[in-house]
């Protein structure tokens, strides 16, 4: 979201279009999103968070809202990207998987029974997507084409900003820590959303981002009810 603040600053000419931007852009999708927003990739400097960075002069934008709420201008930015790069045809039922991320590291709160959840949702007509393997354009296309989205909370679910207003979304939270911010984000995107909370593995001694599981029959029951509502 902070990258969007930079784009909006450039678009409103508060920042020159030829100025270099220091931003966390480890993933190619981030650079692509910035470029779609009007910042050339050759002007992006990746912020390496484990190093000290010295700047002579800098403009440092802050979040417009600390609670992940999108204001009208930010929402309009995502709307324009949806209209330009998204789908004009909706109807898809999408499950947003984090399996690829969890398989690469043990620090990303893996859902212990996600494979079983995917199989259960496939029986309900859902297709599974893995945003970490998709380009930014592909993610915009997928989220803009959905009637309902289900997925565990995380960076990928912030693609909900590209959903059309009124899209149904069920956010599966592993822990209660970030529900307030996530709920505010979905509300500001004008989505019909619900929150479903899983259960952490008590043998995982980490303070946050612990292993967890979800009550699959209960979740599927709520998904069915939400679809028919």
N, C-alpha and C positions, 0 to 999 in steps of 0.2 A: 504493500500500500504506500510506503514511503516513496517508492519509485514513481508511483502515480503523481505524488505531490510535485516531484521534479518535472514530470511531463507537463502538468498543468501550469507550472510556473513558466516553462518555455512557451507554451501555447498562448499565454496571456502577455508574453513579451516582458515579463519581469526578469527573465534570464535570457541572455543572448542565445540564439540558436547554434552558434559555433563554439559555445563554452563547453569544456570537458566536464563530465559528470562522474564523480566518485561514488559508486553505489555497489552494494553487495550483489554481484551478478555471476555467481559461481555456476549457475545452470544456464544453458543456452536459451531456455525458454524465457528467462528474465531479459536477456539482451534482445530477443525477438519482440517481446512485449514493449520494451522501450522504443524499439525501432518502429513498431506499428503506431506508437503514440507520437512519433515525430523526432526522436533522438537517434541520430546515426550511430551505428555500432562502433565506428572508429573513434567516436568521442567518449565512449564509455570506458572508465578505468575501474577494474574490479577491486573492491575494497577487501583486502586480505585482513580478516579480523584478528589474526594472531600476530600481526605486525603493527608497529607504530607508524603512523602516517603524518608527515609534516607538510603543512600548507601555508603558503605566504598570504593568500587571500582566498576566501571562500564564502559562498552563500549557502547556509545550512537550513533547509526547510524542516519544519517540524510537522508532526501529524496534526491534521486539522481537528481531529477528535481522538482522545486517548482511549476510547472505548470501542474502536473499530466500526463506529457508525459512519456510513457514507453520507456526506452532505449532498445538496442538490447538484452542485457542479461536478463532484466526483462521480455521482451516479450517472450524470449526463455523459461523462467521458466514457464509461463502460457501455452505455447505451449506443453510442456512436460506433464503438468497436464491434458491438454485436450486430448492428445493422450493416456494417461494412464487410465483416468477415464471418458472420454467423450464418445460421440456417434460417430460412424463411418457412420451413416446414417442421412442425413439432410432432410429438407423439411417442418419443422414445422413453423407455423405462431404463434408467441407468443406475448401476451400482459402481461407486467410486472406490477402487481398491487401494490399500496401502501395502499390499503383500510384498511388492518389489522392494520397497524401502525397508520394511522390517527384515527381509532376508539379507540385506546388505549390512545391517548393523543391529546390535542388541539394545541400542539406546533409543529406539523409536517406538516404544509401547506397542509391541506386536499383539494383534488379536489372535488368541490361541486357537479359536475355532472359526477363523475367517473362511477357510476352504469349505466347511459345511454350510456356512451362511450363504456363500456364493451359489452353491448347488441348490439351496432352498429358494433363493430369489430367482434363479433361472427358471424354476418351475412356475414362477409367477410372471414370467415374460420379461425379466430383466436381463440386460446385457452388462458385462463387466468391462470397465475401462481402467487403464493404468496411466494416469496423467503424467507420471514421471518418465514415461516412454513416448509421450506425445509432444508435438510442437505446440507453441502457443496458439497458432491458428487452429490446429486440430482440437485443442481444448475449448476454444471459443465456439467452434462448430458443434462440439458434443453437448456442452451445457446449454447452448441456445436452442438445441433441438429437442430438449427433454420436456416431458409432461410431469415426470416425477423423478427425483434424484434421492438415492439413499447412500450414505457413506459415513465412515468414521471421521471424526473431526481431524483437521490438519490443513496444511497449506493447500492441498488440492481442492478442498471444499470452498475455498475463497473464490474459486472460479464461478461460484453461484452469482457473482456480480454480473456475469454474462447471460444469466437466465432472464427470460421475459417475465415481467411482473405477473404474479399469480401462479407461477410454477410451484408445484408441491415439492417439499424437501424434508427429509428426515435425517437429522444430524445425530450420529451415534457417538456419545461421549464416553470415554473410558473413566474419567474422573470429573468431579464437579468444578474444578479450579477455573475453567475458562468458559463455562456456560454463559455467564452474563455477557461477555464480549461477543461470543459467537451468536447468541440470540439477537443482540442488538444489530449485528451486521446483517443477518438474514432479514430482520424486520425492515431495516433501512433499504434493502434491495426489493422491498414490496413482495416478498415471497410468502406463500402459505407453508409455514414450517412447523415442525415438531421436534422435540428433543427426546431421545431415548438413551438412558444411561446404562452402561454395562457394569461389570463387577471385576475389580482388580484381583490379581493373584496375590494373596496375603503372604505368600512365601517370598515374593519379590521385595527386597528390603530398600529399594530406592525410594526417595521422597516423592518423586513424580515420574510420569512416563513409565509406569510399571506395566508388566504383562497383564493382560486382561482377557475377558471373554464376554460374550453377549448371550442373552436368553433368546435363542433363535425362534422357537415357537411363538413366544410373546411378541417379538419384533415383527415376524411375518403377519401375525394377527393384526397388529397396528397398521402395517403397510396396506393390507387389504382394506381395512376400514377407511384409511386415508384416501386410497384410490377411489373408493365408492362414495366419498363424502361430497 
